[in-house]
């Protein structure tokens, strides 16, 4: 029996016995369009219901524009503070 045939036989046996292949951990690094972030947020409860530990890291890169420092402090930093989001790394120029 070829390895492909063995694999197919195993898959069929798993289906008959009700066994499903499973992932034990997941790590995703995403490049998401800004308008689709809410779709990703809606997916998180699914992961939280299946795994005991779900960590979310967000990386934001804003370029080719400018923001007044007081606006950054008032709008960006204050939003993160109110949401209890820790800034692990910050680079501003």
Backbone torsions as a table, in degrees:
resi	resn	phi	psi	omega
1	UNK	NA	131.9	-179.6
2	UNK	-73.2	163.7	-179.8
3	UNK	-64.1	-33.9	177.6
4	UNK	-66.1	-42.7	179.1
5	UNK	-65.0	-40.3	177.7
6	UNK	-62.5	-42.7	-179.9
7	UNK	-63.2	-44.2	178.3
8	UNK	-63.4	-42.8	178.8
9	UNK	-61.6	-43.7	177.6
10	UNK	-61.5	-43.1	178.7
11	UNK	-61.9	-43.1	179.5
12	UNK	-64.4	-43.4	178.0
13	UNK	-61.7	-41.4	178.9
14	UNK	-61.2	-41.4	179.3
15	UNK	-66.0	-44.4	-179.7
16	UNK	-63.2	-40.2	-178.5
17	UNK	-85.4	-1.7	179.1
18	UNK	79.1	14.7	178.8
19	UNK	-86.2	138.3	176.1
20	UNK	-123.6	141.7	176.2
21	UNK	-67.9	143.8	-174.1
22	UNK	-134.5	150.7	170.7
23	UNK	-95.1	140.0	178.8
24	UNK	-99.7	-15.7	174.6
25	UNK	-155.3	155.0	-180.0
26	UNK	-138.1	135.1	172.6
27	UNK	-133.1	120.7	179.9
28	UNK	-123.3	133.0	169.4
29	UNK	-116.6	117.0	-169.4
30	UNK	-110.6	145.9	170.5
31	UNK	-114.8	88.9	-171.2
32	UNK	-102.0	138.2	172.4
33	UNK	-62.8	145.7	-175.9
34	UNK	-57.0	-33.4	-179.4
35	UNK	-75.4	-9.1	-176.3
36	UNK	-106.9	1.5	-178.9
37	UNK	-60.1	-36.5	179.7
38	UNK	-64.5	-31.2	176.0
39	UNK	-64.4	-39.7	179.0
40	UNK	-67.3	-41.8	179.2
41	UNK	-60.1	-38.6	179.2
42	UNK	-68.4	-19.6	179.3
43	UNK	-80.7	-24.1	-173.0
44	UNK	-60.3	-42.0	178.2
45	UNK	-57.1	-32.1	176.3
46	UNK	-61.3	-46.8	179.0
47	UNK	-65.5	-40.4	-180.0
48	UNK	-64.3	-28.7	179.1
49	UNK	-78.0	-16.4	-176.8
50	UNK	-106.3	-22.0	-175.9
51	UNK	-124.1	145.0	178.4
52	UNK	-73.5	-28.3	-178.0
53	UNK	-130.2	119.5	175.7
54	UNK	-128.1	116.8	177.3
55	UNK	-108.8	140.0	-179.5
56	UNK	-120.5	124.7	176.0
57	UNK	-115.7	134.4	179.1
58	UNK	-121.3	133.4	177.3
59	UNK	-120.2	124.1	-179.7
60	UNK	-117.2	129.7	176.4
61	UNK	-126.7	118.3	178.6
62	UNK	-119.4	124.8	-176.0
63	UNK	-139.2	168.0	175.0
64	UNK	61.2	48.8	176.9
65	UNK	-172.9	-164.4	177.4
66	UNK	-158.0	157.0	177.7
67	UNK	-139.1	138.1	176.3
68	UNK	-65.7	138.4	-176.0
69	UNK	-54.2	-42.7	-179.6
70	UNK	-64.1	-35.1	175.7
71	UNK	-66.0	-40.9	177.6
72	UNK	-60.5	-47.5	-179.6
73	UNK	-64.6	-43.2	-175.7
74	UNK	-74.8	-36.8	-172.7
75	UNK	-100.3	-43.7	-176.3
76	UNK	-85.6	-59.3	-177.3
77	UNK	-62.4	-41.2	-178.8
78	UNK	-66.1	-39.0	176.4
79	UNK	-60.8	-44.9	179.6
80	UNK	-65.9	-41.0	177.8
81	UNK	-61.3	-46.0	-179.3
82	UNK	-64.6	-29.1	178.7
83	UNK	-88.6	3.4	-177.3
84	UNK	56.5	39.6	178.3
85	UNK	-98.2	122.6	179.6
86	UNK	-82.1	134.1	173.6
87	UNK	-87.5	111.1	-179.1
88	UNK	-80.7	-32.8	-179.7
89	UNK	-149.4	135.7	-179.4
90	UNK	-138.1	125.3	175.3
91	UNK	-126.9	118.2	177.5
92	UNK	-129.6	145.2	-179.9
93	UNK	-134.6	NA	NA
